[in-house]
């Protein structure tokens, strides 16, 4: 009975450390234009944000976060300046989906003792070794898909760019692939439903690679208490 009790006690701990661990696992890809004529140049950058489904109050907050991160890197962020590059952000928020899986739980072996009467009126003690055992626990949990794209492009004939008129890629329809200088895509599908919190973990690794090419999709893991996230949130609330 004691060994069974220990096994049951491990189950909540297992579920907490797998399905609801305070870490954000991301998939990230960045592309950079390698044509010398389209190499990202230094200069002022205008930031636009679109979301799907539309969240008009979330979009200005995301824009502020991008502005903070770019400014910390030494970039000048402007609004409505002719000739400025444009960084268009698009945040897609999918519906929750349920994932079923199993995890192994291993109970370590040990020794147990018991007393018994030997039939001659004497009490004896017997010691038994219990080997370790592994069993599998099925469980189901919800994940919330989020995708962020960041696209840097130039608009030589359209200096006035707003957040309106975006396609589902986050780009104005009049922008062509020849105008694009850099692009990042970050995917998250985890247990945190709070998109306002999750977007911080999407923005930071993408903008740390601003203007660079990862060459392939890479995996990035950020802890919930990552100091870069803490710094961004402090800057957002600073007077």
QUIBELRA-V984726 format. One line per field, one symbol per residue. phi: phi as a letter, one per 40 degrees, with the letter a starting at -180 (. if undefined). burial: # if it has 9 or more other ideal C-beta (glycine too) atoms within 8 Angstrom, else .. A space follows every 10 residues. Layout:
phi->???
burial->???
//
This chain:
phi->.ccccccccc cdcccccbcb ccabcbbbbb bbcccdcbcd ccicbbbbbb baccbcccdc cccccccccc cccgccbbbg cdgccbbcbb bbbcccbbbb abbcbbccca bbbabaccgb gbcbbbbbcb ccabbbbcab acbbcbbbbb bcabbcbbcc bbccgccccg bdcccbcccc baabbbbbab cccccccccc ccccccccbd gbbcgacbbb bbcdbdcccd ccccccccc
burial->..#..##..# #..###.... ...#.##### .##.....## ...####### ##..#..##. ########## #.....##.. #..####### ####...... ..#.#.#... .......... .......... ......#.#. ########## ###.#...#. #....#...# ##..#...## ########.# #...#..### #######.## ...#.....# .#...#..## .##.##...
//
